[in-house]
Each structure stands twice: as C-alpha cells, then as structure tokens.
Amino acid sequence: MTGDDWRRVIDEAAAIGVEKVQFIGGEPTLYPEFPDLVRHALGTGLSVQVYSNLYRVRLEH
C-alpha cells in the first residue's frame, strides 16, 4: 500500500473511534514513510505503538 493508502486507513480508523494503532510486521522503521505515518496517526489523536527489532532506529523515529 502507498503512504496515501495508509493515511486514509488511519483517518478512517480514527473516524470510527479506534484509539490506538500499531506499526508492526517485518521492520516498520524500514518503510520510507514510517515517520510521517506515525506523525499523521498522532495528529489524528490516535495512540501509537511500534513493535521494532531496533534494527534501524534513527533519531527521527
């Protein structure tokens, strides 16, 4: 899915009352739009959990 697809899913989830989103699977920090998606989720009022193996965590994460 594209970053726009994920932002739409996040918006829809927030609109129906979801309170928390989790970024998991493989290594979420490797997804190019990961920081933007986390910021987007937080901006909609969602709580965010990230499950990472800490392989490539950068300062921006």
C-alpha positions as CSV (number, residue, x, y, z in Angstrom):
1,M,0.0,0.0,0.0
2,T,1.1,3.6,-0.6
3,G,1.6,6.2,2.1
4,D,-1.6,7.8,1.0
5,D,-3.5,4.5,1.4
6,W,-2.2,4.1,4.9
7,R,-3.1,7.7,5.8
8,R,-6.6,7.1,4.5
9,V,-6.8,3.9,6.7
10,I,-5.6,5.9,9.7
11,D,-8.1,8.6,9.1
12,E,-11.0,6.1,8.7
13,A,-9.9,4.2,11.9
14,A,-9.9,7.5,13.9
15,A,-13.3,8.4,12.5
16,I,-14.9,5.2,13.7
17,G,-13.5,5.5,17.2
18,V,-10.3,3.5,17.1
19,E,-8.0,4.7,19.9
20,K,-4.7,3.1,19.1
21,V,-2.7,1.9,16.1
22,Q,0.2,-0.5,16.0
23,F,3.0,-0.4,13.5
24,I,4.3,-4.0,13.3
25,G,5.4,-6.6,10.8
26,G,8.8,-7.1,9.3
27,E,10.5,-3.9,10.5
28,P,8.2,-0.9,10.3
29,T,11.1,1.6,10.5
30,L,12.3,0.4,7.1
31,Y,9.1,1.7,5.4
32,P,10.1,5.0,3.8
33,E,7.1,6.9,5.1
34,F,7.2,5.5,8.6
35,P,7.9,8.8,10.4
36,D,5.2,10.6,8.5
37,L,2.7,7.9,9.2
38,V,3.4,8.0,12.9
39,R,3.1,11.8,13.0
40,H,-0.2,11.5,11.0
41,A,-1.6,9.0,13.4
42,L,-0.6,11.1,16.4
43,G,-2.1,14.1,14.7
44,T,-5.5,12.4,14.4
45,G,-5.5,11.8,18.2
46,L,-4.6,8.1,18.0
47,S,-2.1,6.5,20.4
48,V,0.7,4.7,18.6
49,Q,2.6,1.6,19.4
50,V,5.7,0.5,17.4
51,Y,7.0,-3.1,17.5
52,S,10.5,-3.0,16.2
53,N,13.6,-5.2,16.4
54,L,15.5,-2.0,16.7
55,Y,17.5,-2.9,13.6
56,R,17.4,0.6,12.1
57,V,16.0,3.2,14.5
58,R,17.0,6.7,13.6
59,L,16.8,9.9,15.7
60,E,13.7,11.0,13.7
61,H,11.9,7.8,14.8
